[in-house]
């Protein structure tokens, strides 16, 4: 059977249920959200004359959950428009609607009997092709499927999302013994290609992969803290970014998760294990005491940490009193900051002969042994285990990658000296002459599978640029960027300067790339796989030139950047920009003139120059104005003042989208631009677009004049800014910046409706930029941003 999911239903409208429904709506899948019918009406509902028979009451839980989606942070929705794809209902009136959906996701309370009762009802109404899955975090998939019809059982499996579903990459898929192989294959591909997730196949064991190992690691850390007298803050100062873990480290992570949730997850494994393993999952009494007191973490306002005024205090596990937060400081930590590469840093710290080394060794070593001991039991290979921890818990390295970093033979020798038993899987690897869990095979990453090295399987849509360059090399490179042959006639321009900030080196490579592609390729993709696409121009360089009064040099740089942007716009071969993460200032300006923008769900795009006392200087004002024009329906009379107002507001307020779809709402993307849900597929998707444009006979846009609002528009924009200034909302310098911006967007003092050359607008923009960059107050703002990382209001 050929499966497809065009409509879905989520059963259970709690935080996870509504979050999953929001994610489905984000990717364009109409979704029915159902929950139980309330047992009684509230006093407020009675006052409105409502009874238990009214839909408003019966659908209340699902309706309220949908309404809350617009207020939650981080935002579950990528755009408020996604709300239109969500429909509320209830289990009593709307179960028959499940026969219309292709996928039913159960997200009710973690109780086997309640789930089985619901499945019995689903079994009676589901269509033969409908896939049913549970978002359980640990209940047996086989047990849930027991007693159901053969058709249900063949189409049933576990799909464990991690919270929040929009942002966390991991999706554990757990087949039951009865799950049809075609269903499993389809759901894995659907999870990666449509849901945009990193999918790992897990076995039907307690808490599956991520929560099993993650909870073990957290509890080992808590027990080590108690055993050796570390404080909560001291542990967190070591177990965060220093070793490739999230900023929330250990105890702040538990506060975010919720101590009650953590207790439930730990108890689930405790109840299903024995011996030494079970002993680790016995939660220390002080945490149970905290839960009894209602100190559940972030959701209750206090947990391991509490905020008092501006101070964050940490709990004392012995007294349950809060005190000043402590941090570990050792010579090894200072030394580690000078070491290049995470693997080298982790090795240095873990083997350090001090309190940091003692802590890390005593929490990492047992976690690594535990992961190896569970190999084959919770997953078929080490790749699934490592990916689960990276994608679900934010670890930069999975357990087996950490073990490689420590040196397998060296660490095993130390473990044996301490009297620990080494898992047979690891002993066999070393005995067979293999020194690492990961290696290379024909230029690709390979992993030890119990017999030898096997290539890590990847989705054909994943293009890892680091590995690709290692295997295929580059066409040309300088300090700021590289040009890479992606194959099939498409080249890729990769930024790799500090923070991918744009300077003369990147401008030079843009010009070279366009020349090379116009001669020898079908199209160009501008993309990279750094932390962010591009945070803008090299602010430090600009400030230095401004402070040295090198106006001519700055004029040359800005003119060169503008010219390079026009090269992108009018290139004879299609240029596709692939922005993701922070795409700010100059980063957005690189995208606006491209033939196509292929963003990701998490693309945060905006022209933010006013925050450092400037305005966009690389054609961003003109580019955004033209994007607004392009997005208008044909045959409608254009209100240029309205467009100028919108562009002015977007730039003057430094609006940054909170998603790729919101970037479209803000007109940085137009109707034809795309959004890749899976960020790992973005380069592939951009490449396919470039090929499609070429094959369709791409021709560059015709050079046309731009109609502007002129003097009347300028007066309107400036008047609005003066109103804000008079009300005290903006400073004198803000008003000065706004005046320059208004003049540029309006196109100067020409009459309303005048058609002007692009170069005229670029000249206005460059002139205003240079006037602002020379201003002492703007230089103060630039300096403050470089020093403090946040805007200065002066």
SVG drawing of the C-alpha trace seen along z (x, -y; Angstrom):
<svg xmlns="http://www.w3.org/2000/svg" viewBox="-29 -67 75 77">
<polyline fill="none" stroke="black" stroke-width="0.4" points="0.0,0.0 1.2,-3.6 0.8,-5.8 0.4,-9.5 -0.6,-11.9 -2.8,-14.7 -4.9,-15.0 -4.2,-14.1 -5.8,-13.9 -4.2,-14.4 -5.9,-12.9 -5.1,-14.8 -4.7,-18.6 -2.1,-19.0 1.2,-20.7 2.6,-17.8 -0.6,-17.2 -1.3,-20.8 2.5,-21.2 2.4,-18.2 -0.8,-19.6 0.8,-23.0 3.8,-21.4 1.5,-19.5 -0.3,-22.8 3.1,-24.5 3.9,-22.2 0.4,-22.5 -1.4,-19.4 -5.0,-20.1 -5.3,-18.6 -8.2,-17.7 -7.4,-18.2 -9.7,-16.2 -9.9,-15.9 -12.4,-14.7 -15.7,-16.4 -15.7,-18.4 -17.7,-16.7 -19.2,-20.0 -19.7,-23.6 -17.9,-26.5 -19.7,-29.3 -18.7,-31.6 -20.2,-29.2 -23.4,-29.0 -23.7,-32.8 -23.5,-32.7 -26.4,-30.2 -24.2,-27.3 -24.7,-23.7 -22.8,-20.4 -24.7,-20.0 -23.2,-23.1 -20.3,-22.6 -18.4,-25.5 -18.3,-23.6 -17.8,-20.1 -14.9,-21.2 -13.5,-23.5 -10.2,-21.7 -9.1,-21.5 -10.4,-25.0 -8.5,-26.5 -5.3,-24.6 -5.5,-26.0 -6.0,-29.5 -3.0,-29.2 -0.7,-28.4 -0.4,-32.1 0.7,-33.0 3.2,-30.3 7.0,-30.8 8.9,-29.5 6.1,-29.9 4.7,-26.5 3.4,-28.1 5.5,-29.5 2.8,-31.8 -0.7,-32.7 -2.0,-31.6 -1.4,-28.0 -4.3,-28.3 -6.7,-28.0 -5.6,-24.3 -6.5,-23.3 -10.0,-22.2 -11.1,-21.5 -13.4,-18.6 -14.0,-15.9 -13.8,-12.2 -17.6,-11.7 -18.9,-13.7 -16.1,-13.6 -14.5,-10.1 -16.3,-9.3 -14.3,-12.0 -11.2,-9.9 -12.2,-7.8 -11.3,-10.9 -7.7,-11.2 -4.5,-9.4 -2.7,-9.6 -4.0,-9.4 -1.6,-10.4 -2.6,-9.5 -1.2,-11.9 -3.3,-11.2 -2.2,-10.5 0.5,-7.9 -1.8,-5.1 -2.0,-1.8 -5.7,-1.1 -6.8,-4.6 -4.8,-4.3 -6.2,-0.8 -9.8,-2.0 -9.3,-4.8 -7.7,-2.5 -10.7,-0.2 -12.9,-3.1 -10.4,-4.2 -10.3,-0.6 -14.0,-0.8 -13.8,-4.0 -10.4,-4.2 -10.1,-3.7 -8.1,-0.7 -5.1,-2.8 -5.0,-5.0 -1.8,-4.9 -2.2,-5.1 0.7,-6.0 1.3,-6.8 3.5,-9.6 4.2,-7.6 7.5,-8.3 7.9,-4.8 4.8,-2.5 5.2,0.7 4.1,0.4 3.3,4.1 1.2,3.8 -0.8,1.0 -1.5,2.8 -2.6,6.0 -6.2,7.0 -6.7,4.8 -7.7,5.9 -5.1,7.2 -5.5,4.0 -5.0,1.8 -1.9,3.7 -0.3,3.6 -0.7,-0.2 0.3,-0.9 3.6,-2.1 5.2,-4.6 6.1,-8.1 7.8,-9.8 8.3,-13.5 10.5,-15.6 9.2,-18.8 8.8,-21.4 7.9,-19.5 8.6,-22.4 12.1,-22.9 13.6,-19.6 14.9,-17.5 14.5,-14.0 11.6,-11.7 11.9,-8.2 9.9,-5.7 9.2,-2.4 7.6,0.4 5.4,3.0 6.1,6.7 3.0,6.5 3.8,3.2 3.8,3.6 7.3,3.1 5.9,0.7 4.3,-1.4 7.6,-1.7 9.5,-2.6 6.9,-5.2 6.8,-6.8 10.6,-7.0 10.8,-8.8 7.8,-11.0 9.4,-11.9 12.5,-13.1 11.2,-14.6 7.9,-16.1 8.1,-16.5 11.7,-17.6 12.9,-15.4 16.0,-13.4 14.5,-9.9 15.9,-7.1 14.4,-3.6 14.1,-2.5 13.2,0.9 10.2,1.4 12.1,1.1 11.5,-1.1 11.8,-4.8 13.3,-3.8 16.7,-5.5 16.9,-9.2 15.1,-9.2 16.7,-5.9 20.2,-7.1 19.5,-10.8 17.7,-10.0 20.5,-7.6 23.1,-10.3 21.2,-12.9 20.7,-10.6 24.4,-9.5 25.2,-13.3 22.8,-14.0 24.2,-11.0 27.8,-12.1 27.0,-15.6 25.6,-14.2 28.4,-11.7 31.3,-14.1 29.7,-17.3 29.5,-19.4 26.8,-22.2 24.1,-22.4 25.7,-25.5 29.2,-23.9 27.8,-20.9 26.1,-23.1 29.2,-25.2 31.0,-22.1 28.2,-20.1 27.1,-22.7 28.7,-24.2 32.2,-23.5 31.7,-19.8 29.3,-20.3 26.0,-20.2 23.2,-22.9 23.5,-26.0 20.9,-24.5 23.5,-21.9 22.1,-19.4 19.9,-21.0 18.6,-23.9 17.6,-21.2 15.7,-19.4 14.0,-22.6 12.9,-23.1 11.7,-19.5 9.8,-19.7 10.8,-17.6 7.4,-15.8 7.9,-14.8 11.5,-13.7 10.2,-11.5 7.7,-9.8 10.2,-9.0 12.8,-7.7 10.1,-5.6 9.1,-4.0 12.6,-2.5 13.0,-1.8 9.8,0.4 11.1,2.4 14.7,3.0 16.6,4.8 19.9,4.7 22.5,2.0 20.7,0.5 17.5,0.1 19.5,-1.4 20.6,-4.3 17.0,-5.0 16.1,-5.4 15.5,-9.2 17.2,-10.8 14.8,-11.6 15.4,-15.3 14.0,-15.6 10.9,-13.7 10.6,-16.2 10.9,-19.1 8.1,-17.7 5.9,-17.3 6.5,-20.9 5.4,-21.9 8.9,-23.0 8.7,-21.6 11.1,-23.9 10.4,-26.6 6.6,-26.0 6.3,-26.6 8.8,-29.4 11.3,-27.4 13.2,-24.2 16.9,-23.6 17.2,-27.4 15.0,-30.3 15.2,-34.0 15.2,-36.6 15.3,-40.1 18.2,-40.1 20.0,-37.2 19.6,-33.5 20.0,-31.3 20.7,-27.5 19.2,-25.0 21.1,-23.1 20.1,-19.4 20.7,-18.8 18.7,-21.7 16.4,-22.6 17.4,-26.2 18.5,-28.5 21.8,-30.3 24.3,-32.1 25.1,-30.2 28.6,-28.7 30.8,-27.8 33.8,-25.5 37.1,-27.2 40.2,-25.1 43.4,-25.4 42.0,-22.7 39.0,-24.8 41.2,-27.8 43.4,-25.6 40.4,-24.1 39.3,-27.5 42.6,-27.7 42.2,-24.2 40.9,-23.9 38.2,-21.4 35.5,-20.0 36.9,-16.5 40.3,-17.7 38.7,-19.9 36.5,-17.1 39.5,-14.8 41.6,-17.4 38.9,-18.1 37.9,-14.5 41.4,-13.3 42.3,-16.4 43.6,-15.7 41.2,-18.1 37.6,-18.5 36.4,-19.0 38.2,-15.9 36.9,-13.9 33.3,-15.0 33.4,-14.5 35.1,-11.1 32.6,-9.8 29.5,-10.9 30.8,-10.2 32.4,-6.8 29.3,-5.0 27.1,-6.7 29.4,-5.4 29.4,-1.9 25.6,-2.0 25.1,-3.1 27.4,-0.3 25.7,2.2 22.3,1.3 23.7,1.6 21.5,4.1 18.8,3.9 17.4,0.4 18.7,-0.2 20.5,1.8 23.5,-0.4 25.5,-3.1 24.5,-5.7 20.9,-5.7 22.0,-6.0 24.4,-8.9 21.8,-10.7 19.1,-10.3 21.2,-12.1 22.3,-14.8 18.9,-15.5 16.8,-15.0 19.1,-16.3 21.2,-18.8 24.5,-17.0 27.1,-18.0 28.6,-14.5 26.8,-11.3 28.1,-8.7 30.2,-6.8 31.6,-10.0 32.6,-11.1 34.2,-7.7 36.3,-8.2 37.3,-11.6 38.5,-10.2 40.4,-7.4 38.7,-4.0 41.7,-2.0 42.9,-4.6 39.5,-5.0 38.9,-1.2 42.2,-0.7 41.3,-3.3 37.8,-1.7 39.3,1.7 41.8,0.4 38.8,-0.9 37.2,2.5 34.5,1.9 33.2,4.5 33.5,3.5 30.5,4.2 31.3,7.2 30.6,5.0 33.5,2.7 35.8,5.6 35.2,7.3 35.9,4.1 39.3,3.6 40.1,7.3 39.3,7.2 41.9,4.5 39.5,1.5 40.5,-1.5 37.5,-3.8 33.8,-3.5 33.8,-5.8 36.2,-5.8 36.2,-6.7 35.3,-4.5 35.8,-5.7 35.7,-9.3 32.4,-8.7 31.8,-8.4 31.6,-4.8 30.7,-3.1 31.7,0.1 28.7,2.5 30.1,5.4 32.1,7.0 33.8,4.1 33.2,0.6 30.0,-0.2 29.1,-3.5 26.6,-5.6 23.4,-5.5 22.2,-9.0 19.1,-10.3 20.1,-11.2 18.8,-14.7 21.4,-15.3 24.4,-17.2 27.1,-17.6 29.3,-20.4 32.2,-19.6 32.4,-16.0 31.5,-17.0 34.5,-19.4 36.8,-16.8 35.8,-14.3 35.4,-16.6 37.5,-19.6 36.7,-23.2 36.9,-25.3 38.3,-28.3 38.6,-29.6 39.7,-32.6 39.4,-33.5 35.8,-34.4 34.2,-32.0 34.6,-28.9 33.1,-28.0 32.2,-24.3 31.0,-22.1 27.8,-20.5 27.5,-18.3 24.8,-18.3 26.0,-21.7 25.3,-23.6 27.9,-25.4 27.7,-26.5 29.1,-29.6 29.8,-28.9 30.5,-31.7 32.9,-30.7 34.2,-34.0 33.8,-34.7 30.0,-34.5 29.8,-34.5 30.0,-38.3 30.4,-40.0 33.7,-41.7 35.8,-42.4 36.8,-38.7 33.2,-37.5 32.4,-40.3 35.3,-39.2 34.1,-35.6 30.6,-36.6 31.9,-38.3 34.2,-35.4 31.3,-32.9 28.9,-34.8 31.7,-34.9 32.5,-31.2 28.8,-30.1 27.9,-32.3 30.7,-30.6 30.6,-27.0 27.6,-26.1 23.8,-26.0 23.2,-27.9 24.5,-29.0 23.4,-28.3 24.5,-30.7 24.4,-28.7 26.4,-27.2 26.1,-25.0 27.5,-27.3 25.6,-28.3 23.8,-31.0 23.6,-32.0 25.0,-35.5 24.8,-38.0 25.5,-40.9 28.5,-43.0 31.7,-43.0 30.8,-45.6 34.2,-45.7 35.9,-46.5 33.3,-49.2 33.7,-50.9 37.5,-50.8 37.4,-52.5 34.8,-55.0 36.9,-55.9 39.9,-56.4 37.8,-58.7 38.4,-56.5 35.3,-57.7 36.7,-56.9 37.5,-53.4 34.1,-52.8 32.4,-54.3 34.4,-51.8 33.5,-48.9 29.7,-49.7 29.7,-50.4 31.4,-47.1 28.8,-45.3 26.0,-47.0 27.5,-46.1 27.9,-42.5 24.2,-42.4 23.3,-43.6 25.6,-40.9 23.4,-38.4 20.2,-39.9 21.1,-40.2 23.3,-37.0 22.5,-35.2 22.2,-31.9 19.8,-31.5 21.2,-32.3 19.4,-30.7 20.0,-31.9 19.6,-29.4 19.3,-31.3 18.8,-29.7 19.0,-30.8 20.1,-34.4 20.0,-36.1 20.4,-39.7 21.4,-42.9 23.8,-42.1 22.8,-38.5 19.2,-39.5 20.6,-41.8 22.4,-38.8 19.0,-37.0 16.7,-39.8 18.2,-40.0 18.4,-36.2 16.2,-34.6 14.8,-32.4 15.1,-32.1 15.0,-28.6 14.7,-29.3 14.2,-26.9 11.4,-26.7 13.8,-28.4 15.1,-31.3 15.2,-34.6 15.5,-37.3 15.5,-41.0 17.3,-44.3 18.5,-45.3 21.1,-48.1 19.2,-50.8 20.1,-48.9 23.7,-49.9 22.9,-53.5 22.9,-52.7 20.5,-51.9 20.9,-49.0 23.7,-49.9 23.8,-47.0 20.6,-47.6 18.3,-46.2 15.9,-49.1 15.3,-48.9 15.3,-45.2 12.6,-44.9 10.5,-47.6 10.7,-45.6 9.8,-42.4 6.7,-44.1 5.8,-45.2 6.5,-41.7 4.1,-40.2 1.1,-42.3 -1.7,-40.7 -1.8,-41.7 -4.4,-44.1 -4.7,-45.9 -3.9,-49.6 -0.8,-50.0 -0.7,-52.2 3.0,-53.1 2.6,-55.1 1.2,-52.0 4.2,-50.0 6.7,-52.6 5.1,-52.8 5.4,-49.0 9.1,-48.9 9.9,-51.9 8.2,-50.2 10.0,-46.9 13.4,-48.5 13.0,-51.2 11.7,-48.8 14.4,-46.2 11.7,-43.5 13.2,-40.0 11.0,-37.1 10.6,-34.3 10.4,-31.7 10.7,-31.2 6.9,-31.6 7.0,-34.9 9.8,-36.1 7.2,-35.6 4.6,-37.5 7.2,-40.3 7.7,-40.2 11.4,-39.1 10.1,-36.0 7.5,-36.2 4.9,-33.6 7.4,-31.7 10.1,-31.3 10.4,-28.1 10.8,-26.8 12.6,-23.6 11.1,-22.0 14.2,-19.7 17.3,-22.0 19.5,-19.1 17.8,-19.0 18.0,-22.8 21.1,-22.7 19.6,-19.8 16.3,-21.6 18.1,-24.8 20.1,-22.9 17.0,-21.3 15.4,-24.8 18.5,-26.1 18.4,-23.2 14.6,-23.6 15.0,-27.3 17.8,-26.5 15.9,-23.7 12.9,-26.1 15.0,-28.5 15.9,-31.0 16.4,-34.6 17.5,-37.3 14.9,-40.0 14.7,-43.0 16.2,-46.1 13.2,-48.4 12.8,-51.7 11.3,-51.8 8.3,-53.9 8.7,-55.8 6.6,-58.1 9.1,-61.0 8.7,-64.2 5.1,-63.6 6.1,-60.1 9.1,-61.3 7.0,-63.9 4.6,-61.3 7.2,-58.9 9.1,-61.6 6.0,-63.0 5.2,-59.6 8.7,-59.4 8.4,-62.9 5.2,-61.8 7.0,-59.0 9.8,-61.4 7.4,-63.9 5.8,-61.1 9.1,-60.1 9.2,-56.7 12.4,-57.4 15.5,-59.5 16.9,-62.5 19.4,-60.2 16.7,-57.7 14.8,-60.5 18.0,-61.5 18.3,-57.9 14.6,-57.7 14.9,-60.9 17.7,-59.4 15.8,-56.1 12.6,-57.9 14.5,-59.9 16.0,-56.7 12.8,-54.7 10.8,-57.6 13.4,-58.1 14.3,-61.6 12.5,-64.9 11.1,-63.7 7.3,-64.0 5.1,-61.1 5.0,-58.3 8.3,-59.1 10.1,-56.1 13.8,-56.2 16.8,-54.1 18.0,-51.5 21.4,-53.1 19.8,-56.4 18.3,-54.6 21.5,-52.8 23.4,-56.1 20.9,-57.6 21.2,-54.6 25.0,-54.7 25.2,-58.4 22.9,-58.1 24.8,-55.1 28.1,-57.0 26.6,-60.0 25.4,-57.8 28.5,-55.7 30.5,-59.0 28.2,-60.2 29.7,-59.9 26.4,-58.6 26.2,-55.9 29.8,-54.9 28.8,-54.6 26.0,-52.2 28.4,-50.1 31.0,-50.0 28.3,-49.0 27.0,-46.2 30.6,-44.8 31.4,-45.0 28.1,-44.0 26.2,-42.2 23.1,-44.3 21.8,-47.6 22.5,-51.0 19.7,-53.6 21.4,-57.0"/>
</svg>
